[in-house]
């Protein structure tokens, strides 16, 4: 269901909201380890829908819950979501800040795939920022 929500948010945020609601009801409060993921999904939906204040607040809630559980990968995912949102909003310095925070975590975890995806994301940010030499540098890492 989590992947279903992520796929739905790309095309229809209302459908994603309804699927997230179903997922939240299924999980309930007994499965608290799922709460940070649900918060992150809700943050992604809100940010995709340009509801910045609510989305950033939900992202911070997710980051805090991931930190409470000691889930560094989850924290990196929050930073990646905020990097993407800021890139779409043409706030490239903020986007890069979040992207580099995510990469730092992925490197510490020795998550090679996460690091590679992070570098590709940074290359994209630099591309949109019209900083092509940096885009090429990170695209080749």
N, CA, C and O atoms as CSV, one atom per row, in Angstrom:
chain,resi,resn,atom,element,x,y,z
A,1,UNK,N,N,0.814,-1.208,0.000
A,1,UNK,CA,C,0.000,0.000,0.000
A,1,UNK,C,C,0.853,1.266,0.000
A,1,UNK,O,O,0.472,2.283,-0.581
A,2,UNK,N,N,2.011,1.192,0.659
A,2,UNK,CA,C,2.872,2.377,0.684
A,2,UNK,C,C,3.294,2.751,-0.734
A,2,UNK,O,O,3.261,3.926,-1.100
A,3,UNK,N,N,3.691,1.763,-1.532
A,3,UNK,CA,C,4.066,2.044,-2.923
A,3,UNK,C,C,2.863,2.540,-3.717
A,3,UNK,O,O,3.016,3.385,-4.599
A,4,UNK,N,N,1.685,2.034,-3.422
A,4,UNK,CA,C,0.470,2.482,-4.096
A,4,UNK,C,C,0.227,3.960,-3.813
A,4,UNK,O,O,-0.152,4.711,-4.711
A,5,UNK,N,N,0.443,4.379,-2.576
A,5,UNK,CA,C,0.282,5.799,-2.228
A,5,UNK,C,C,1.312,6.626,-2.978
A,5,UNK,O,O,0.980,7.665,-3.550
A,6,UNK,N,N,2.575,6.168,-2.979
A,6,UNK,CA,C,3.626,6.927,-3.667
A,6,UNK,C,C,3.331,7.053,-5.155
A,6,UNK,O,O,3.532,8.121,-5.735
A,7,UNK,N,N,2.853,5.975,-5.785
A,7,UNK,CA,C,2.516,6.029,-7.209
A,7,UNK,C,C,1.323,6.938,-7.454
A,7,UNK,O,O,1.313,7.701,-8.421
A,8,UNK,N,N,0.327,6.865,-6.596
A,8,UNK,CA,C,-0.873,7.686,-6.775
A,8,UNK,C,C,-0.567,9.164,-6.615
A,8,UNK,O,O,-1.162,9.990,-7.307
A,9,UNK,N,N,0.351,9.518,-5.714
A,9,UNK,CA,C,0.627,10.940,-5.491
A,9,UNK,C,C,1.246,11.606,-6.711
A,9,UNK,O,O,1.155,12.823,-6.874
A,10,UNK,N,N,1.875,10.806,-7.567
A,10,UNK,CA,C,2.480,11.355,-8.774
A,10,UNK,C,C,1.420,11.860,-9.758
A,10,UNK,O,O,1.677,12.793,-10.519
A,11,UNK,N,N,0.242,11.252,-9.746
A,11,UNK,CA,C,-0.775,11.604,-10.737
A,11,UNK,C,C,-2.039,12.195,-10.133
A,11,UNK,O,O,-2.721,12.991,-10.777
A,12,UNK,N,N,-2.357,11.811,-8.898
A,12,UNK,CA,C,-3.633,12.226,-8.338
A,12,UNK,C,C,-3.499,12.310,-6.823
A,12,UNK,O,O,-3.567,11.294,-6.130
A,13,UNK,N,N,-3.307,13.528,-6.310
A,13,UNK,CA,C,-3.090,13.654,-4.875
A,13,UNK,C,C,-4.332,13.272,-4.076
A,13,UNK,O,O,-4.204,12.807,-2.944
A,14,UNK,N,N,-5.520,13.453,-4.626
A,14,UNK,CA,C,-6.736,13.068,-3.900
A,14,UNK,C,C,-6.802,11.544,-3.731
A,14,UNK,O,O,-7.142,11.048,-2.657
A,15,UNK,N,N,-6.479,10.819,-4.786
A,15,UNK,CA,C,-6.438,9.353,-4.693
A,15,UNK,C,C,-5.385,8.926,-3.674
A,15,UNK,O,O,-5.602,7.990,-2.904
A,16,UNK,N,N,-4.253,9.609,-3.673
A,16,UNK,CA,C,-3.196,9.286,-2.711
A,16,UNK,C,C,-3.667,9.531,-1.287
A,16,UNK,O,O,-3.372,8.741,-0.390
A,17,UNK,N,N,-4.394,10.615,-1.073
A,17,UNK,CA,C,-4.921,10.903,0.265
A,17,UNK,C,C,-5.862,9.796,0.733
A,17,UNK,O,O,-5.791,9.355,1.880
A,18,UNK,N,N,-6.754,9.345,-0.172
A,18,UNK,CA,C,-7.708,8.303,0.188
A,18,UNK,C,C,-6.987,6.994,0.501
A,18,UNK,O,O,-7.353,6.293,1.445
A,19,UNK,N,N,-5.966,6.663,-0.283
A,19,UNK,CA,C,-5.205,5.436,-0.041
A,19,UNK,C,C,-4.436,5.551,1.273
A,19,UNK,O,O,-4.364,4.586,2.033
A,20,UNK,N,N,-3.858,6.725,1.546
A,20,UNK,CA,C,-3.148,6.947,2.803
A,20,UNK,C,C,-4.110,6.802,3.978
A,20,UNK,O,O,-3.749,6.230,5.007
A,21,UNK,N,N,-5.334,7.316,3.835
A,21,UNK,CA,C,-6.342,7.186,4.890
A,21,UNK,C,C,-6.619,5.704,5.176
A,21,UNK,O,O,-6.680,5.292,6.334
A,22,UNK,N,N,-6.787,4.910,4.115
A,22,UNK,CA,C,-7.025,3.466,4.282
A,22,UNK,C,C,-5.839,2.811,4.990
A,22,UNK,O,O,-6.016,1.998,5.897
A,23,UNK,N,N,-4.634,3.173,4.565
A,23,UNK,CA,C,-3.433,2.596,5.156
A,23,UNK,C,C,-3.344,2.957,6.635
A,23,UNK,O,O,-3.012,2.109,7.463
A,24,UNK,N,N,-3.637,4.198,6.966
A,24,UNK,CA,C,-3.604,4.644,8.352
A,24,UNK,C,C,-4.605,3.864,9.194
A,24,UNK,O,O,-4.301,3.465,10.318
A,25,UNK,N,N,-5.795,3.649,8.650
A,25,UNK,CA,C,-6.811,2.882,9.369
A,25,UNK,C,C,-6.368,1.434,9.560
A,25,UNK,O,O,-6.592,0.852,10.621
A,26,UNK,N,N,-5.742,0.851,8.537
A,26,UNK,CA,C,-5.267,-0.529,8.642
A,26,UNK,C,C,-4.175,-0.676,9.696
A,26,UNK,O,O,-4.159,-1.636,10.467
A,27,UNK,N,N,-3.269,0.288,9.715
A,27,UNK,CA,C,-2.136,0.217,10.628
A,27,UNK,C,C,-2.597,0.468,12.062
A,27,UNK,O,O,-2.213,-0.257,12.979
A,28,UNK,N,N,-3.421,1.498,12.249
A,28,UNK,CA,C,-3.871,1.844,13.585
A,28,UNK,C,C,-2.723,2.330,14.438
A,28,UNK,O,O,-1.594,2.442,13.962
A,29,UNK,N,N,-2.995,2.611,15.663
A,29,UNK,CA,C,-1.958,3.138,16.553
A,29,UNK,C,C,-1.128,2.037,17.182
A,29,UNK,O,O,-0.098,2.318,17.795
A,30,UNK,N,N,-1.556,0.780,17.044
A,30,UNK,CA,C,-0.809,-0.325,17.637
A,30,UNK,C,C,0.532,-0.527,16.943
A,30,UNK,O,O,1.492,-0.974,17.571
A,31,UNK,N,N,0.608,-0.211,15.685
A,31,UNK,CA,C,1.836,-0.423,14.914
A,31,UNK,C,C,2.572,0.906,14.797
A,31,UNK,O,O,2.666,1.476,13.710
A,32,UNK,N,N,3.092,1.397,15.917
A,32,UNK,CA,C,3.693,2.727,15.950
A,32,UNK,C,C,4.961,2.829,15.110
A,32,UNK,O,O,5.366,3.933,14.747
A,33,UNK,N,N,5.598,1.695,14.791
A,33,UNK,CA,C,6.796,1.772,13.957
A,33,UNK,C,C,6.459,2.226,12.534
A,33,UNK,O,O,7.344,2.662,11.799
A,34,UNK,N,N,5.193,2.128,12.146
A,34,UNK,CA,C,4.758,2.585,10.818
A,34,UNK,C,C,4.444,4.076,10.795
A,34,UNK,O,O,4.376,4.674,9.722
A,35,UNK,N,N,4.252,4.684,11.964
A,35,UNK,CA,C,3.832,6.087,12.015
A,35,UNK,C,C,4.778,7.038,11.287
A,35,UNK,O,O,4.305,7.926,10.578
A,36,UNK,N,N,6.107,6.888,11.433
A,36,UNK,CA,C,6.966,7.821,10.695
A,36,UNK,C,C,6.805,7.697,9.176
A,36,UNK,O,O,6.865,8.697,8.462
A,37,UNK,N,N,6.602,6.470,8.684
A,37,UNK,CA,C,6.410,6.280,7.248
A,37,UNK,C,C,5.110,6.918,6.777
A,37,UNK,O,O,5.049,7.510,5.700
A,38,UNK,N,N,4.079,6.791,7.593
A,38,UNK,CA,C,2.799,7.422,7.246
A,38,UNK,C,C,2.933,8.940,7.245
A,38,UNK,O,O,2.387,9.612,6.371
A,39,UNK,N,N,3.660,9.483,8.224
A,39,UNK,CA,C,3.892,10.928,8.269
A,39,UNK,C,C,4.680,11.394,7.050
A,39,UNK,O,O,4.381,12.437,6.467
A,40,UNK,N,N,5.689,10.612,6.671
A,40,UNK,CA,C,6.483,10.968,5.490
A,40,UNK,C,C,5.619,10.941,4.236
A,40,UNK,O,O,5.705,11.846,3.406
A,41,UNK,N,N,4.793,9.917,4.091
A,41,UNK,CA,C,3.907,9.855,2.926
A,41,UNK,C,C,2.955,11.037,2.894
A,41,UNK,O,O,2.727,11.633,1.842
A,42,UNK,N,N,2.405,11.370,4.042
A,42,UNK,CA,C,1.499,12.519,4.087
A,42,UNK,C,C,2.250,13.801,3.738
A,42,UNK,O,O,1.720,14.656,3.028
A,43,UNK,N,N,3.472,13.939,4.229
A,43,UNK,CA,C,4.288,15.109,3.901
A,43,UNK,C,C,4.524,15.187,2.395
A,43,UNK,O,O,4.399,16.260,1.803
A,44,UNK,N,N,4.866,14.055,1.769
A,44,UNK,CA,C,5.106,14.034,0.326
A,44,UNK,C,C,3.858,14.453,-0.446
A,44,UNK,O,O,3.946,15.199,-1.422
A,45,UNK,N,N,2.699,13.973,-0.007
A,45,UNK,CA,C,1.444,14.332,-0.675
A,45,UNK,C,C,1.177,15.828,-0.528
A,45,UNK,O,O,0.836,16.499,-1.502
A,46,UNK,N,N,1.331,16.345,0.679
A,46,UNK,CA,C,1.093,17.773,0.916
A,46,UNK,C,C,2.058,18.634,0.105
A,46,UNK,O,O,1.655,19.639,-0.481
A,47,UNK,N,N,3.323,18.243,0.071
A,47,UNK,CA,C,4.310,19.021,-0.683
A,47,UNK,C,C,4.033,18.947,-2.181
A,47,UNK,O,O,4.177,19.940,-2.894
A,48,UNK,N,N,3.635,17.771,-2.652
A,48,UNK,CA,C,3.285,17.611,-4.069
A,48,UNK,C,C,2.105,18.516,-4.435
A,48,UNK,O,O,1.995,19.001,-5.561
A,49,UNK,N,N,1.227,18.728,-3.450
A,49,UNK,CA,C,0.029,19.549,-3.633
A,49,UNK,C,C,0.298,21.020,-3.297
A,49,UNK,O,O,-0.636,21.813,-3.184
A,50,UNK,N,N,1.578,21.382,-3.137
A,50,UNK,CA,C,2.016,22.748,-2.830
A,50,UNK,C,C,1.426,23.310,-1.549
A,50,UNK,O,O,1.177,24.511,-1.452
A,51,UNK,N,N,1.203,22.452,-0.574
A,51,UNK,CA,C,0.781,22.887,0.756
A,51,UNK,C,C,2.025,22.875,1.637
A,51,UNK,O,O,2.234,21.984,2.460
A,52,UNK,N,N,2.841,23.907,1.426
A,52,UNK,CA,C,4.190,23.902,1.978
A,52,UNK,C,C,4.227,23.846,3.496
A,52,UNK,O,O,4.909,22.984,4.051
A,53,UNK,N,N,3.530,24.718,4.180
A,53,UNK,CA,C,3.617,24.768,5.640
A,53,UNK,C,C,3.216,23.430,6.258
A,53,UNK,O,O,3.899,22.911,7.141
A,54,UNK,N,N,2.105,22.883,5.783
A,54,UNK,CA,C,1.627,21.608,6.328
A,54,UNK,C,C,2.588,20.470,5.973
A,54,UNK,O,O,2.870,19.603,6.800
A,55,UNK,N,N,3.085,20.485,4.735
A,55,UNK,CA,C,4.005,19.443,4.291
A,55,UNK,C,C,5.319,19.457,5.043
A,55,UNK,O,O,5.826,18.407,5.436
A,56,UNK,N,N,5.868,20.636,5.245
A,56,UNK,CA,C,7.131,20.750,5.981
A,56,UNK,C,C,6.923,20.325,7.435
A,56,UNK,O,O,7.783,19.665,8.018
A,57,UNK,N,N,5.787,20.700,8.018
A,57,UNK,CA,C,5.492,20.287,9.400
A,57,UNK,C,C,5.392,18.763,9.497
A,57,UNK,O,O,5.927,18.167,10.432
A,58,UNK,N,N,4.719,18.136,8.549
A,58,UNK,CA,C,4.599,16.674,8.543
A,58,UNK,C,C,5.962,16.028,8.326
A,58,UNK,O,O,6.265,15.002,8.934
A,59,UNK,N,N,6.782,16.620,7.467
A,59,UNK,CA,C,8.125,16.084,7.235
A,59,UNK,C,C,8.945,16.145,8.523
A,59,UNK,O,O,9.671,15.206,8.850
A,60,UNK,N,N,8.825,17.243,9.242
A,60,UNK,CA,C,9.551,17.366,10.517
A,60,UNK,C,C,9.033,16.350,11.526
A,60,UNK,O,O,9.808,15.781,12.295
A,61,UNK,N,N,7.722,16.123,11.523
A,61,UNK,CA,C,7.151,15.098,12.402
A,61,UNK,C,C,7.742,13.724,12.055
A,61,UNK,O,O,8.122,12.962,12.943
A,62,UNK,N,N,7.813,13.424,10.768
A,62,UNK,CA,C,8.377,12.140,10.333
A,62,UNK,C,C,9.841,12.042,10.734
A,62,UNK,O,O,10.282,11.003,11.226
A,63,UNK,N,N,10.600,13.122,10.524
A,63,UNK,CA,C,12.023,13.116,10.879
A,63,UNK,C,C,12.193,12.859,12.375
A,63,UNK,O,O,13.052,12.078,12.786
A,64,UNK,N,N,11.384,13.511,13.167
A,64,UNK,CA,C,11.448,13.344,14.615
A,64,UNK,C,C,11.115,11.911,15.033
A,64,UNK,O,O,11.776,11.343,15.902
A,65,UNK,N,N,10.086,11.330,14.410
A,65,UNK,CA,C,9.711,9.944,14.722
A,65,UNK,C,C,10.801,8.966,14.284
A,65,UNK,O,O,11.125,8.025,15.008
A,66,UNK,N,N,11.364,9.193,13.094
A,66,UNK,CA,C,12.460,8.334,12.650
A,66,UNK,C,C,13.639,8.433,13.618
A,66,UNK,O,O,14.264,7.425,13.948
A,67,UNK,N,N,13.940,9.649,14.068
A,67,UNK,CA,C,15.047,9.842,15.010
A,67,UNK,C,C,14.765,9.108,16.319
A,67,UNK,O,O,15.662,8.493,16.896
A,68,UNK,N,N,13.528,9.175,16.781
A,68,UNK,CA,C,13.142,8.492,18.021
A,68,UNK,C,C,13.379,6.984,17.903
A,68,UNK,O,O,13.786,6.339,18.868
A,69,UNK,N,N,13.123,6.432,16.723
A,69,UNK,CA,C,13.307,5.000,16.490
A,69,UNK,C,C,14.745,4.668,16.073
A,69,UNK,O,O,15.089,3.496,15.919
A,70,UNK,N,N,15.583,5.691,15.891
A,70,UNK,CA,C,16.959,5.451,15.462
A,70,UNK,C,C,17.059,5.013,14.012
A,70,UNK,O,O,17.995,4.308,13.635
A,71,UNK,N,N,16.096,5.429,13.197
A,71,UNK,CA,C,16.040,5.013,11.793
A,71,UNK,C,C,16.688,6.092,10.915
A,71,UNK,O,O,16.026,7.019,10.449
A,72,UNK,N,N,17.987,5.945,10.705
A,72,UNK,CA,C,18.740,6.927,9.911
A,72,UNK,C,C,18.298,6.924,8.445
A,72,UNK,O,O,18.267,7.977,7.807
A,73,UNK,N,N,17.960,5.767,7.917
A,73,UNK,CA,C,17.500,5.692,6.527
A,73,UNK,C,C,16.229,6.516,6.358
A,73,UNK,O,O,16.076,7.228,5.366
A,74,UNK,N,N,15.334,6.425,7.306
A,74,UNK,CA,C,14.103,7.209,7.257
A,74,UNK,C,C,14.382,8.700,7.292
A,74,UNK,O,O,13.744,9.475,6.578
A,75,UNK,N,N,15.335,9.103,8.123
A,75,UNK,CA,C,15.705,10.522,8.181
A,75,UNK,C,C,16.233,10.973,6.824
A,75,UNK,O,O,15.900,12.063,6.357
A,76,UNK,N,N,17.053,10.142,6.191
A,76,UNK,CA,C,17.571,10.474,4.856
A,76,UNK,C,C,16.421,10.618,3.862
A,76,UNK,O,O,16.448,11.506,3.009
A,77,UNK,N,N,15.416,9.756,3.966
A,77,UNK,CA,C,14.261,9.843,3.062
A,77,UNK,C,C,13.503,11.157,3.248
A,77,UNK,O,O,13.016,11.739,2.279
A,78,UNK,N,N,13.405,11.617,4.486
A,78,UNK,CA,C,12.754,12.911,4.740
A,78,UNK,C,C,13.546,14.025,4.063
A,78,UNK,O,O,12.971,14.879,3.389
A,79,UNK,N,N,14.871,14.015,4.244
A,79,UNK,CA,C,15.706,15.043,3.618
A,79,UNK,C,C,15.590,14.998,2.092
A,79,UNK,O,O,15.579,16.040,1.436
A,80,UNK,N,N,15.505,13.800,1.535
A,80,UNK,CA,C,15.367,13.670,0.081
A,80,UNK,C,C,14.035,14.245,-0.398
A,80,UNK,O,O,13.975,14.899,-1.439
A,81,UNK,N,N,12.978,14.003,0.359
A,81,UNK,CA,C,11.670,14.562,-0.012
A,81,UNK,C,C,11.699,16.089,0.035
A,81,UNK,O,O,11.132,16.752,-0.833
A,82,UNK,N,N,12.363,16.643,1.052
A,82,UNK,CA,C,12.465,18.105,1.155
A,82,UNK,C,C,13.370,18.674,0.056
A,82,UNK,O,O,13.126,19.772,-0.443
A,83,UNK,N,N,14.400,17.934,-0.314
A,83,UNK,CA,C,15.267,18.369,-1.423
A,83,UNK,C,C,14.461,18.432,-2.715
A,83,UNK,O,O,14.567,19.399,-3.470
A,84,UNK,N,N,13.654,17.401,-2.970
A,84,UNK,CA,C,12.842,17.376,-4.192
A,84,UNK,C,C,11.846,18.532,-4.211
A,84,UNK,O,O,11.692,19.208,-5.229
A,85,UNK,N,N,11.173,18.756,-3.090
A,85,UNK,CA,C,10.201,19.844,-3.028
A,85,UNK,C,C,10.873,21.190,-3.304
A,85,UNK,O,O,10.364,21.989,-4.090
A,86,UNK,N,N,12.003,21.438,-2.667
A,86,UNK,CA,C,12.689,22.714,-2.868
A,86,UNK,C,C,13.208,22.856,-4.289
A,86,UNK,O,O,13.244,23.965,-4.822
A,87,UNK,N,N,13.612,21.752,-4.912
A,87,UNK,CA,C,14.047,21.821,-6.304
A,87,UNK,C,C,12.873,22.220,-7.193
A,87,UNK,O,O,13.010,23.089,-8.054
A,88,UNK,N,N,11.713,21.580,-6.983
A,88,UNK,CA,C,10.525,21.925,-7.777
A,88,UNK,C,C,10.092,23.372,-7.552
A,88,UNK,O,O,9.478,23.986,-8.424
A,89,UNK,N,N,10.417,23.914,-6.375
A,89,UNK,CA,C,10.054,25.297,-6.042
A,89,UNK,C,C,11.147,26.279,-6.450
A,89,UNK,O,O,11.063,27.467,-6.139
A,90,UNK,N,N,12.171,25.787,-7.145
A,90,UNK,CA,C,13.300,26.598,-7.628
A,90,UNK,C,C,14.071,27.252,-6.483
A,90,UNK,O,O,14.629,28.338,-6.640
A,91,UNK,N,N,14.097,26.592,-5.348
A,91,UNK,CA,C,14.920,27.033,-4.212
A,91,UNK,C,C,16.117,26.081,-4.142
A,91,UNK,O,O,16.193,25.186,-3.300
A,92,UNK,N,N,17.029,26.317,-5.052
A,92,UNK,CA,C,18.122,25.375,-5.251
A,92,UNK,C,C,19.105,25.308,-4.087
A,92,UNK,O,O,19.533,24.208,-3.739
A,93,UNK,N,N,19.491,26.430,-3.461
A,93,UNK,CA,C,20.405,26.303,-2.309
A,93,UNK,C,C,19.799,25.463,-1.177
A,93,UNK,O,O,20.491,24.638,-0.581
A,94,UNK,N,N,18.505,25.672,-0.881
A,94,UNK,CA,C,17.846,24.879,0.155
A,94,UNK,C,C,17.776,23.417,-0.263
A,94,UNK,O,O,17.989,22.517,0.549
A,95,UNK,N,N,17.477,23.192,-1.532
A,95,UNK,CA,C,17.403,21.834,-2.054
A,95,UNK,C,C,18.736,21.120,-1.880
A,95,UNK,O,O,18.778,19.970,-1.444
A,96,UNK,N,N,19.816,21.798,-2.220
A,96,UNK,CA,C,21.145,21.197,-2.081
A,96,UNK,C,C,21.481,20.898,-0.622
A,96,UNK,O,O,22.101,19.878,-0.322
A,97,UNK,N,N,21.074,21.783,0.276
A,97,UNK,CA,C,21.331,21.559,1.702
A,97,UNK,C,C,20.712,20.239,2.155
A,97,UNK,O,O,21.365,19.434,2.818
A,98,UNK,N,N,19.448,20.026,1.792
A,98,UNK,CA,C,18.775,18.786,2.186
A,98,UNK,C,C,19.389,17.574,1.478
A,98,UNK,O,O,19.546,16.514,2.084
A,99,UNK,N,N,19.733,17.731,0.206
A,99,UNK,CA,C,20.309,16.616,-0.545
A,99,UNK,C,C,21.650,16.188,0.051
A,99,UNK,O,O,21.933,14.994,0.150
A,100,UNK,N,N,22.470,17.151,0.443
A,100,UNK,CA,C,23.766,16.804,1.032
A,100,UNK,C,C,23.597,16.179,2.420
A,100,UNK,O,O,24.376,15.305,2.799
A,101,UNK,N,N,22.588,16.617,3.183
A,101,UNK,CA,C,22.314,15.984,4.474
A,101,UNK,C,C,21.957,14.509,4.267
A,101,UNK,O,O,22.414,13.636,5.006
A,102,UNK,N,N,21.137,14.251,3.256
A,102,UNK,CA,C,20.738,12.867,2.972
A,102,UNK,C,C,21.953,12.035,2.563
A,102,UNK,O,O,22.107,10.897,3.006
A,103,UNK,N,N,22.812,12.603,1.718
A,103,UNK,CA,C,24.012,11.873,1.271
A,103,UNK,C,C,24.932,11.570,2.448
A,103,UNK,O,O,25.497,10.479,2.528
A,104,UNK,N,N,25.086,12.521,3.353
A,104,UNK,CA,C,25.933,12.283,4.526
A,104,UNK,C,C,25.447,11.065,5.305
A,104,UNK,O,O,26.245,10.232,5.735
A,105,UNK,N,N,24.139,10.969,5.481
A,105,UNK,CA,C,23.575,9.822,6.202
A,105,UNK,C,C,23.796,8.539,5.411
A,105,UNK,O,O,24.214,7.523,5.966
A,106,UNK,N,N,23.514,8.593,4.112
A,106,UNK,CA,C,23.672,7.384,3.281
A,106,UNK,C,C,25.123,6.904,3.272
A,106,UNK,O,O,25.380,5.700,3.302
A,107,UNK,N,N,26.072,7.842,3.232
A,107,UNK,CA,C,27.484,7.453,3.268
A,107,UNK,C,C,27.830,6.797,4.602
A,107,UNK,O,O,28.531,5.786,4.642
A,108,UNK,N,N,27.334,7.379,5.691
A,108,UNK,CA,C,27.598,6.818,7.017
A,108,UNK,C,C,27.040,5.397,7.135
A,108,UNK,O,O,27.628,4.548,7.804
A,109,UNK,N,N,25.906,5.148,6.482
A,109,UNK,CA,C,25.282,3.824,6.510
A,109,UNK,C,C,25.887,2.868,5.475
A,109,UNK,O,O,25.506,1.699,5.403
A,110,UNK,N,N,26.822,3.368,4.684
A,110,UNK,CA,C,27.427,2.601,3.590
A,110,UNK,C,C,26.361,2.069,2.630
A,110,UNK,O,O,26.414,0.926,2.175
A,111,UNK,N,N,25.406,2.929,2.345
A,111,UNK,CA,C,24.298,2.625,1.428
A,111,UNK,C,C,24.702,3.111,0.039
A,111,UNK,O,O,24.374,4.232,-0.348
A,112,UNK,N,N,25.413,2.270,-0.707
A,112,UNK,CA,C,25.958,2.671,-2.001
A,112,UNK,C,C,24.876,3.088,-2.992
A,112,UNK,O,O,25.041,4.072,-3.713
A,113,UNK,N,N,23.773,2.347,-3.030
A,113,UNK,CA,C,22.688,2.700,-3.939
A,113,UNK,C,C,22.088,4.044,-3.551
A,113,UNK,O,O,21.826,4.877,-4.419
A,114,UNK,N,N,21.868,4.265,-2.263
A,114,UNK,CA,C,21.331,5.544,-1.796
A,114,UNK,C,C,22.257,6.705,-2.114
A,114,UNK,O,O,21.807,7.787,-2.492
A,115,UNK,N,N,23.556,6.473,-1.960
A,115,UNK,CA,C,24.545,7.513,-2.288
A,115,UNK,C,C,24.506,7.811,-3.785
A,115,UNK,O,O,24.515,8.974,-4.188
A,116,UNK,N,N,24.463,6.769,-4.605
A,116,UNK,CA,C,24.427,6.960,-6.061
A,116,UNK,C,C,23.180,7.730,-6.482
A,116,UNK,O,O,23.259,8.642,-7.305
A,117,UNK,N,N,22.029,7.364,-5.919
A,117,UNK,CA,C,20.789,8.098,-6.226
A,117,UNK,C,C,20.888,9.538,-5.743
A,117,UNK,O,O,20.400,10.460,-6.397
A,118,UNK,N,N,21.522,9.719,-4.597
A,118,UNK,CA,C,21.697,11.073,-4.060
A,118,UNK,C,C,22.544,11.938,-4.968
A,118,UNK,O,O,22.219,13.101,-5.207
A,119,UNK,N,N,23.635,11.374,-5.478
A,119,UNK,CA,C,24.482,12.129,-6.400
A,119,UNK,C,C,23.724,12.475,-7.681
A,119,UNK,O,O,23.873,13.573,-8.218
A,120,UNK,N,N,22.914,11.539,-8.166
A,120,UNK,CA,C,22.108,11.819,-9.363
A,120,UNK,C,C,21.119,12.949,-9.081
A,120,UNK,O,O,20.888,13.813,-9.926
A,121,UNK,N,N,20.540,12.928,-7.882
A,121,UNK,CA,C,19.621,14.003,-7.499
A,121,UNK,C,C,20.323,15.348,-7.413
A,121,UNK,O,O,19.779,16.367,-7.837
A,122,UNK,N,N,21.531,15.351,-6.865
A,122,UNK,CA,C,22.301,16.596,-6.772
A,122,UNK,C,C,22.664,17.090,-8.170
A,122,UNK,O,O,22.631,18.293,-8.430
A,123,UNK,N,N,23.009,16.170,-9.069
A,123,UNK,CA,C,23.285,16.558,-10.460
A,123,UNK,C,C,22.057,17.232,-11.074
A,123,UNK,O,O,22.190,18.228,-11.785
A,124,UNK,N,N,20.866,16.698,-10.805
A,124,UNK,CA,C,19.631,17.315,-11.311
A,124,UNK,C,C,19.427,18.716,-10.747
A,124,UNK,O,O,19.076,19.646,-11.473
A,125,UNK,N,N,19.651,18.852,-9.450
A,125,UNK,CA,C,19.469,20.169,-8.821
A,125,UNK,C,C,20.405,21.180,-9.464
A,125,UNK,O,O,19.980,22.274,-9.834
A,126,UNK,N,N,21.682,20.820,-9.601
A,126,UNK,CA,C,22.637,21.733,-10.226
A,126,UNK,C,C,22.245,22.040,-11.671
A,126,UNK,O,O,22.452,23.160,-12.139
A,127,UNK,N,N,21.688,21.071,-12.376
A,127,UNK,CA,C,21.259,21.290,-13.760
A,127,UNK,C,C,20.184,22.380,-13.806
A,127,UNK,O,O,20.283,23.330,-14.583
A,128,UNK,N,N,19.164,22.229,-12.968
A,128,UNK,CA,C,18.089,23.235,-12.933
A,128,UNK,C,C,18.591,24.579,-12.425
A,128,UNK,O,O,18.033,25.625,-12.758
A,129,UNK,N,N,19.627,24.547,-11.631
A,129,UNK,CA,C,20.241,25.747,-11.068
A,129,UNK,C,C,21.169,26.422,-12.089
A,129,UNK,O,O,21.760,27.462,-11.799
A,130,UNK,N,N,21.293,25.832,-13.277
A,130,UNK,CA,C,22.164,26.312,-14.353
A,130,UNK,C,C,23.635,26.333,-13.946
A,130,UNK,O,O,24.410,27.183,-14.386
A,131,UNK,N,N,23.989,25.397,-13.111
A,131,UNK,CA,C,25.390,25.240,-12.707
A,131,UNK,C,C,25.869,23.919,-13.296
A,131,UNK,O,O,26.002,22.905,-12.612
A,132,UNK,N,N,26.120,23.986,-14.595
A,132,UNK,CA,C,26.379,22.773,-15.371
A,132,UNK,C,C,27.676,22.052,-15.013
A,132,UNK,O,O,27.676,20.821,-15.002
A,133,UNK,N,N,28.776,22.738,-14.722
A,133,UNK,CA,C,29.978,21.987,-14.339
A,133,UNK,C,C,29.756,21.119,-13.085
A,133,UNK,O,O,30.208,19.975,-13.024
A,134,UNK,N,N,29.049,21.687,-12.081
A,134,UNK,CA,C,28.753,20.912,-10.868
A,134,UNK,C,C,27.785,19.760,-11.190
A,134,UNK,O,O,27.893,18.672,-10.624
A,135,UNK,N,N,26.842,20.015,-12.104
A,135,UNK,CA,C,25.905,18.975,-12.503
A,135,UNK,C,C,26.650,17.796,-13.105
A,135,UNK,O,O,26.375,16.642,-12.774
A,136,UNK,N,N,27.582,18.087,-13.980
A,136,UNK,CA,C,28.378,17.026,-14.605
A,136,UNK,C,C,29.232,16.319,-13.560
A,136,UNK,O,O,29.335,15.092,-13.565
A,137,UNK,N,N,29.840,17.086,-12.670
A,137,UNK,CA,C,30.693,16.498,-11.625
A,137,UNK,C,C,29.915,15.468,-10.800
A,137,UNK,O,O,30.385,14.349,-10.592
A,138,UNK,N,N,28.726,15.854,-10.335
A,138,UNK,CA,C,27.957,14.937,-9.491
A,138,UNK,C,C,27.292,13.830,-10.306
A,138,UNK,O,O,27.057,12.735,-9.795
A,139,UNK,N,N,26.993,14.113,-11.562
A,139,UNK,CA,C,26.437,13.079,-12.411
A,139,UNK,C,C,27.419,11.960,-12.708
A,139,UNK,O,O,27.021,10.830,-12.991
A,140,UNK,N,N,28.694,12.280,-12.643
A,140,UNK,CA,C,29.737,11.295,-12.925
A,140,UNK,C,C,30.258,10.568,-11.689
A,140,UNK,O,O,31.075,9.654,-11.801
A,141,UNK,N,N,29.788,10.970,-10.520
A,141,UNK,CA,C,30.278,10.311,-9.279
A,141,UNK,C,C,29.708,8.926,-9.148
A,141,UNK,O,O,30.002,8.226,-8.180
